Amino acid sequence: MSEEQQRQRIRELVRKQTGMDWPELQVGNIEKAMSSVTLFYWCTKKEVGKRWHQKQLELTDEEADSIGV
């Protein structure tokens, strides 16, 4: 999977879980633990009212697999 495909899938997951579309979403880090995967991403000021505000999302195994993690 290309980097752009992964970004699009991550954006879809974030939209599905938060109900928000983040067109400027930047993936920060993906941390894998024994039983969980945490996705860290950044949003712009116009999206959240702050400059490059970091957010995180806990992913299920299925969601992690869908983005190639």
C-alpha positions in Angstrom: 0.0 0.0 0.0 1.4 3.4 -0.9 1.8 6.2 1.6 -1.1 8.1 -0.1 -3.4 5.1 0.1 -2.6 4.7 3.8 -3.3 8.4 4.4 -6.7 8.1 2.7 -7.6 5.1 4.7 -6.6 6.8 7.9 -8.6 9.8 7.0 -11.6 7.6 6.4 -11.1 5.9 9.8 -10.9 9.3 11.6 -14.0 10.5 9.8 -15.9 7.3 10.7 -14.9 7.5 14.4 -15.1 11.2 15.0 -17.7 12.3 12.5 -15.4 15.0 11.3 -13.5 15.3 7.9 -10.0 16.5 8.3 -8.8 17.5 4.9 -5.4 18.7 6.2 -4.9 15.7 8.5 -1.3 14.8 9.0 -0.3 11.4 10.4 2.0 11.8 13.3 2.8 8.4 14.7 1.4 5.0 15.0 2.2 3.2 18.2 1.7 -0.5 18.5 1.3 -2.2 21.9 0.5 -5.8 22.8 -3.3 -5.4 22.4 -3.8 -2.0 20.9 -2.8 0.4 18.2 -2.9 4.2 18.8 -2.9 6.6 15.9 -1.7 10.1 16.5 -2.6 12.8 14.0 -2.5 16.5 13.6 -5.2 19.0 12.6 -4.9 22.6 11.5 -6.1 25.7 13.2 -9.1 26.1 10.9 -10.2 22.6 11.8 -10.0 22.7 15.5 -9.3 26.4 16.4 -5.7 25.7 17.5 -2.5 25.6 15.5 -1.6 22.0 14.6 -3.4 20.4 17.5 -2.4 16.7 18.0 -5.2 14.2 18.5 -5.2 10.4 19.0 -7.4 7.5 18.1 -7.4 4.0 19.5 -7.8 1.5 16.7 -9.3 -2.0 16.7 -7.2 -4.9 15.2 -9.5 -4.8 12.1 -8.9 -1.0 11.7 -5.2 -1.4 12.1 -5.1 -4.1 9.5 -7.1 -1.9 7.1 -4.3 0.7 7.1 -1.5 -1.8 6.9 -0.3 -1.7 10.5 
